């Protein structure tokens, strides 16, 4: 059940990252920017940014991310994490005694793997769009990769169910009693 423990740990740790706003500011700074800062000449702009950095007054004041964008990223990641755990839980709650149950379990395992791959894509997209340090996102990407490996291993171990059901079906076709 390492796949389940890893999924829950990944959900908790990514949620904590979301609570830290991906490592960037969630709202515009209180500092009122001088009108025309974006069209300021290079020397003046550099001097202003140097002063702001020296006094920790603004960081990169030219980059501001709207709240709606951060909220959208949060919602999508939280939904993917929720879906991942729900698919794993649903698949694990099915103990196949018939072929249709084995197929349903396999379908839920596949959905969990797909959700994990979507989570990887979303994390990569966020790293591209936001000024997030790659070292901050990398552990979560490794966790997702590990989760995919674990889920595929779980799905592969379930092949014994499918073999048994195939043998039962083949036995019925040959007229042998089960």
C-alpha positions as protocol buffer text, in pm:
chain_id: "A"
residue {
  index: 1
  type: UNK
  ca { x: 0 y: 0 z: 0 }
}
residue {
  index: 2
  type: UNK
  ca { x: 297 y: 228 z: -53 }
}
residue {
  index: 3
  type: UNK
  ca { x: 111 y: 380 z: -350 }
}
residue {
  index: 4
  type: UNK
  ca { x: -165 y: 502 z: -116 }
}
residue {
  index: 5
  type: UNK
  ca { x: 73 y: 637 z: 151 }
}
residue {
  index: 6
  type: UNK
  ca { x: 273 y: 820 z: -116 }
}
residue {
  index: 7
  type: UNK
  ca { x: -42 y: 972 z: -268 }
}
residue {
  index: 8
  type: UNK
  ca { x: -161 y: 1099 z: 71 }
}
residue {
  index: 9
  type: UNK
  ca { x: 185 y: 1237 z: 153 }
}
residue {
  index: 10
  type: UNK
  ca { x: 204 y: 1404 z: -189 }
}
residue {
  index: 11
  type: UNK
  ca { x: -142 y: 1557 z: -139 }
}
residue {
  index: 12
  type: UNK
  ca { x: -42 y: 1697 z: 201 }
}
residue {
  index: 13
  type: UNK
  ca { x: 294 y: 1837 z: 85 }
}
residue {
  index: 14
  type: UNK
  ca { x: 159 y: 1999 z: -231 }
}
residue {
  index: 15
  type: UNK
  ca { x: -123 y: 2150 z: -26 }
}
residue {
  index: 16
  type: UNK
  ca { x: 139 y: 2300 z: 206 }
}
residue {
  index: 17
  type: UNK
  ca { x: 319 y: 2443 z: -99 }
}
residue {
  index: 18
  type: UNK
  ca { x: -10 y: 2599 z: -210 }
}
residue {
  index: 19
  type: UNK
  ca { x: -49 y: 2757 z: 132 }
}
residue {
  index: 20
  type: UNK
  ca { x: 291 y: 2919 z: 75 }
}
residue {
  index: 21
  type: UNK
  ca { x: 166 y: 3064 z: -257 }
}
residue {
  index: 22
  type: UNK
  ca { x: 404 y: 2863 z: -476 }
}
residue {
  index: 23
  type: UNK
  ca { x: 688 y: 3071 z: -334 }
}
residue {
  index: 24
  type: UNK
  ca { x: 571 y: 3396 z: -495 }
}
residue {
  index: 25
  type: UNK
  ca { x: 353 y: 3680 z: -375 }
}
residue {
  index: 26
  type: UNK
  ca { x: -22 y: 3635 z: -414 }
}
residue {
  index: 27
  type: UNK
  ca { x: -117 y: 4003 z: -433 }
}
residue {
  index: 28
  type: UNK
  ca { x: 18 y: 4330 z: -558 }
}
residue {
  index: 29
  type: UNK
  ca { x: 255 y: 4501 z: -322 }
}
residue {
  index: 30
  type: UNK
  ca { x: 143 y: 4792 z: -106 }
}
residue {
  index: 31
  type: UNK
  ca { x: 418 y: 5000 z: -262 }
}
residue {
  index: 32
  type: UNK
  ca { x: 274 y: 5249 z: -508 }
}
residue {
  index: 33
  type: UNK
  ca { x: 473 y: 5225 z: -826 }
}
residue {
  index: 34
  type: UNK
  ca { x: 578 y: 5548 z: -989 }
}
residue {
  index: 35
  type: UNK
  ca { x: 372 y: 5616 z: -1299 }
}
residue {
  index: 36
  type: UNK
  ca { x: 565 y: 5507 z: -1605 }
}
residue {
  index: 37
  type: UNK
  ca { x: 800 y: 5262 z: -1426 }
}
residue {
  index: 38
  type: UNK
  ca { x: 765 y: 5013 z: -1709 }
}
residue {
  index: 39
  type: UNK
  ca { x: 887 y: 5264 z: -1967 }
}
residue {
  index: 40
  type: UNK
  ca { x: 1162 y: 5407 z: -1744 }
}
residue {
  index: 41
  type: UNK
  ca { x: 1509 y: 5410 z: -1901 }
}
residue {
  index: 42
  type: UNK
  ca { x: 1750 y: 5132 z: -1807 }
}
residue {
  index: 43
  type: UNK
  ca { x: 1977 y: 5325 z: -1569 }
}
residue {
  index: 44
  type: UNK
  ca { x: 1690 y: 5480 z: -1371 }
}
residue {
  index: 45
  type: UNK
  ca { x: 1506 y: 5150 z: -1354 }
}
residue {
  index: 46
  type: UNK
  ca { x: 1818 y: 4965 z: -1233 }
}
residue {
  index: 47
  type: UNK
  ca { x: 1883 y: 5231 z: -969 }
}
residue {
  index: 48
  type: UNK
  ca { x: 1525 y: 5209 z: -839 }
}
residue {
  index: 49
  type: UNK
  ca { x: 1528 y: 4830 z: -828 }
}
residue {
  index: 50
  type: UNK
  ca { x: 1865 y: 4833 z: -650 }
}
residue {
  index: 51
  type: UNK
  ca { x: 1726 y: 5065 z: -380 }
}
residue {
  index: 52
  type: UNK
  ca { x: 1414 y: 4849 z: -341 }
}
residue {
  index: 53
  type: UNK
  ca { x: 1628 y: 4536 z: -308 }
}
residue {
  index: 54
  type: UNK
  ca { x: 1864 y: 4699 z: -59 }
}
residue {
  index: 55
  type: UNK
  ca { x: 1572 y: 4794 z: 166 }
}
residue {
  index: 56
  type: UNK
  ca { x: 1370 y: 4475 z: 98 }
}
residue {
  index: 57
  type: UNK
  ca { x: 1092 y: 4702 z: -15 }
}
residue {
  index: 58
  type: UNK
  ca { x: 969 y: 4537 z: -325 }
}
residue {
  index: 59
  type: UNK
  ca { x: 1169 y: 4259 z: -480 }
}
residue {
  index: 60
  type: UNK
  ca { x: 1067 y: 4239 z: -841 }
}
residue {
  index: 61
  type: UNK
  ca { x: 796 y: 4504 z: -847 }
}
residue {
  index: 62
  type: UNK
  ca { x: 752 y: 4469 z: -1221 }
}
residue {
  index: 63
  type: UNK
  ca { x: 605 y: 4121 z: -1191 }
}
residue {
  index: 64
  type: UNK
  ca { x: 267 y: 4101 z: -1027 }
}
residue {
  index: 65
  type: UNK
  ca { x: 44 y: 3798 z: -1047 }
}
residue {
  index: 66
  type: UNK
  ca { x: -328 y: 3847 z: -1018 }
}
residue {
  index: 67
  type: UNK
  ca { x: -514 y: 3665 z: -746 }
}
residue {
  index: 68
  type: UNK
  ca { x: -742 y: 3489 z: -996 }
}
residue {
  index: 69
  type: UNK
  ca { x: -443 y: 3316 z: -1160 }
}
residue {
  index: 70
  type: UNK
  ca { x: -306 y: 3184 z: -832 }
}
residue {
  index: 71
  type: UNK
  ca { x: -656 y: 3079 z: -725 }
}
residue {
  index: 72
  type: UNK
  ca { x: -708 y: 2892 z: -1052 }
}
residue {
  index: 73
  type: UNK
  ca { x: -377 y: 2708 z: -1013 }
}
residue {
  index: 74
  type: UNK
  ca { x: -465 y: 2619 z: -653 }
}
residue {
  index: 75
  type: UNK
  ca { x: -807 y: 2488 z: -748 }
}
residue {
  index: 76
  type: UNK
  ca { x: -677 y: 2272 z: -1031 }
}
residue {
  index: 77
  type: UNK
  ca { x: -398 y: 2121 z: -823 }
}
residue {
  index: 78
  type: UNK
  ca { x: -626 y: 2053 z: -527 }
}
residue {
  index: 79
  type: UNK
  ca { x: -886 y: 1891 z: -754 }
}
residue {
  index: 80
  type: UNK
  ca { x: -624 y: 1669 z: -920 }
}
residue {
  index: 81
  type: UNK
  ca { x: -484 y: 1566 z: -581 }
}
residue {
  index: 82
  type: UNK
  ca { x: -833 y: 1488 z: -454 }
}
residue {
  index: 83
  type: UNK
  ca { x: -916 y: 1286 z: -765 }
}
residue {
  index: 84
  type: UNK
  ca { x: -592 y: 1090 z: -734 }
}
residue {
  index: 85
  type: UNK
  ca { x: -665 y: 981 z: -377 }
}
residue {
  index: 86
  type: UNK
  ca { x: -1031 y: 908 z: -459 }
}
residue {
  index: 87
  type: UNK
  ca { x: -942 y: 689 z: -759 }
}
residue {
  index: 88
  type: UNK
  ca { x: -688 y: 494 z: -554 }
}
residue {
  index: 89
  type: UNK
  ca { x: -934 y: 452 z: -267 }
}
residue {
  index: 90
  type: UNK
  ca { x: -1212 y: 337 z: -499 }
}
residue {
  index: 91
  type: UNK
  ca { x: -987 y: 90 z: -683 }
}
residue {
  index: 92
  type: UNK
  ca { x: -849 y: -47 z: -359 }
}
residue {
  index: 93
  type: UNK
  ca { x: -1198 y: -98 z: -217 }
}
residue {
  index: 94
  type: UNK
  ca { x: -1283 y: -343 z: -497 }
}
residue {
  index: 95
  type: UNK
  ca { x: -1174 y: -700 z: -439 }
}
residue {
  index: 96
  type: UNK
  ca { x: -1246 y: -866 z: -773 }
}
residue {
  index: 97
  type: UNK
  ca { x: -1452 y: -1181 z: -761 }
}
residue {
  index: 98
  type: UNK
  ca { x: -1589 y: -1143 z: -1112 }
}
residue {
  index: 99
  type: UNK
  ca { x: -1443 y: -1020 z: -1438 }
}
residue {
  index: 100
  type: UNK
  ca { x: -1648 y: -699 z: -1434 }
}
residue {
  index: 101
  type: UNK
  ca { x: -1511 y: -609 z: -1088 }
}
residue {
  index: 102
  type: UNK
  ca { x: -1155 y: -674 z: -1205 }
}
residue {
  index: 103
  type: UNK
  ca { x: -1216 y: -451 z: -1506 }
}
residue {
  index: 104
  type: UNK
  ca { x: -1361 y: -175 z: -1287 }
}
residue {
  index: 105
  type: UNK
  ca { x: -1060 y: -194 z: -1055 }
}
residue {
  index: 106
  type: UNK
  ca { x: -825 y: -175 z: -1354 }
}
residue {
  index: 107
  type: UNK
  ca { x: -1016 y: 125 z: -1492 }
}
residue {
  index: 108
  type: UNK
  ca { x: -982 y: 312 z: -1161 }
}
residue {
  index: 109
  type: UNK
  ca { x: -611 y: 228 z: -1146 }
}
residue {
  index: 110
  type: UNK
  ca { x: -573 y: 371 z: -1498 }
}
residue {
  index: 111
  type: UNK
  ca { x: -763 y: 684 z: -1394 }
}
residue {
  index: 112
  type: UNK
  ca { x: -528 y: 729 z: -1098 }
}
residue {
  index: 113
  type: UNK
  ca { x: -227 y: 701 z: -1328 }
}
residue {
  index: 114
  type: UNK
  ca { x: -380 y: 950 z: -1575 }
}
residue {
  index: 115
  type: UNK
  ca { x: -457 y: 1192 z: -1292 }
}
residue {
  index: 116
  type: UNK
  ca { x: -98 y: 1170 z: -1173 }
}
residue {
  index: 117
  type: UNK
  ca { x: 29 y: 1246 z: -1523 }
}
residue {
  index: 118
  type: UNK
  ca { x: -207 y: 1546 z: -1542 }
}
residue {
  index: 119
  type: UNK
  ca { x: -72 y: 1663 z: -1207 }
}
residue {
  index: 120
  type: UNK
  ca { x: 281 y: 1647 z: -1348 }
}
residue {
  index: 121
  type: UNK
  ca { x: 176 y: 1857 z: -1647 }
}
residue {
  index: 122
  type: UNK
  ca { x: 7 y: 2114 z: -1424 }
}
residue {
  index: 123
  type: UNK
  ca { x: 314 y: 2145 z: -1201 }
}
residue {
  index: 124
  type: UNK
  ca { x: 536 y: 2192 z: -1504 }
}
residue {
  index: 125
  type: UNK
  ca { x: 302 y: 2457 z: -1642 }
}
residue {
  index: 126
  type: UNK
  ca { x: 298 y: 2645 z: -1311 }
}
residue {
  index: 127
  type: UNK
  ca { x: 679 y: 2636 z: -1301 }
}
residue {
  index: 128
  type: UNK
  ca { x: 681 y: 2787 z: -1652 }
}
residue {
  index: 129
  type: UNK
  ca { x: 431 y: 3065 z: -1577 }
}
residue {
  index: 130
  type: UNK
  ca { x: 521 y: 3170 z: -1222 }
}
residue {
  index: 131
  type: UNK
  ca { x: 865 y: 3279 z: -1104 }
}
residue {
  index: 132
  type: UNK
  ca { x: 898 y: 2966 z: -893 }
}
residue {
  index: 133
  type: UNK
  ca { x: 1242 y: 2831 z: -821 }
}
residue {
  index: 134
  type: UNK
  ca { x: 1278 y: 2497 z: -1002 }
}
residue {
  index: 135
  type: UNK
  ca { x: 1433 y: 2348 z: -688 }
}
residue {
  index: 136
  type: UNK
  ca { x: 1107 y: 2414 z: -503 }
}
residue {
  index: 137
  type: UNK
  ca { x: 893 y: 2230 z: -759 }
}
residue {
  index: 138
  type: UNK
  ca { x: 1134 y: 1943 z: -832 }
}
residue {
  index: 139
  type: UNK
  ca { x: 1056 y: 1736 z: -517 }
}
residue {
  index: 140
  type: UNK
  ca { x: 686 y: 1734 z: -609 }
}
residue {
  index: 141
  type: UNK
  ca { x: 765 y: 1625 z: -962 }
}
residue {
  index: 142
  type: UNK
  ca { x: 975 y: 1339 z: -823 }
}
residue {
  index: 143
  type: UNK
  ca { x: 687 y: 1242 z: -596 }
}
residue {
  index: 144
  type: UNK
  ca { x: 450 y: 1231 z: -894 }
}
residue {
  index: 145
  type: UNK
  ca { x: 694 y: 1021 z: -1096 }
}
residue {
  index: 146
  type: UNK
  ca { x: 731 y: 783 z: -802 }
}
residue {
  index: 147
  type: UNK
  ca { x: 355 y: 761 z: -764 }
}
residue {
  index: 148
  type: UNK
  ca { x: 315 y: 667 z: -1131 }
}
residue {
  index: 149
  type: UNK
  ca { x: 574 y: 390 z: -1086 }
}
residue {
  index: 150
  type: UNK
  ca { x: 398 y: 260 z: -775 }
}
residue {
  index: 151
  type: UNK
  ca { x: 56 y: 266 z: -939 }
}
residue {
  index: 152
  type: UNK
  ca { x: 184 y: 82 z: -1245 }
}
residue {
  index: 153
  type: UNK
  ca { x: 342 y: -178 z: -1017 }
}
residue {
  index: 154
  type: UNK
  ca { x: 11 y: -221 z: -835 }
}
residue {
  index: 155
  type: UNK
  ca { x: -175 y: -256 z: -1163 }
}
residue {
  index: 156
  type: UNK
  ca { x: 81 y: -511 z: -1285 }
}
residue {
  index: 157
  type: UNK
  ca { x: 44 y: -716 z: -967 }
}
residue {
  index: 158
  type: UNK
  ca { x: -330 y: -733 z: -1032 }
}
residue {
  index: 159
  type: UNK
  ca { x: -267 y: -929 z: -1349 }
}
residue {
  index: 160
  type: UNK
  ca { x: -314 y: -1250 z: -1147 }
}
residue {
  index: 161
  type: UNK
  ca { x: -684 y: -1159 z: -1113 }
}
residue {
  index: 162
  type: UNK
  ca { x: -717 y: -1119 z: -1486 }
}
residue {
  index: 163
  type: UNK
  ca { x: -537 y: -1447 z: -1554 }
}
residue {
  index: 164
  type: UNK
  ca { x: -768 y: -1631 z: -1317 }
}
residue {
  index: 165
  type: UNK
  ca { x: -1078 y: -1484 z: -1476 }
}
residue {
  index: 166
  type: UNK
  ca { x: -951 y: -1559 z: -1825 }
}
residue {
  index: 167
  type: UNK
  ca { x: -888 y: -1919 z: -1722 }
}
residue {
  index: 168
  type: UNK
  ca { x: -1239 y: -1943 z: -1582 }
}
residue {
  index: 169
  type: UNK
  ca { x: -1386 y: -1807 z: -1902 }
}
residue {
  index: 170
  type: UNK
  ca { x: -1174 y: -2044 z: -2111 }
}
residue {
  index: 171
  type: UNK
  ca { x: -1287 y: -2333 z: -1887 }
}
residue {
  index: 172
  type: UNK
  ca { x: -1653 y: -2247 z: -1944 }
}
residue {
  index: 173
  type: UNK
  ca { x: -1601 y: -2236 z: -2319 }
}
residue {
  index: 174
  type: UNK
  ca { x: -1443 y: -2582 z: -2315 }
}
residue {
  index: 175
  type: UNK
  ca { x: -1728 y: -2719 z: -2107 }
}
residue {
  index: 176
  type: UNK
  ca { x: -1518 y: -2795 z: -1800 }
}
residue {
  index: 177
  type: UNK
  ca { x: -1682 y: -2742 z: -1462 }
}
residue {
  index: 178
  type: UNK
  ca { x: -1546 y: -2456 z: -1254 }
}
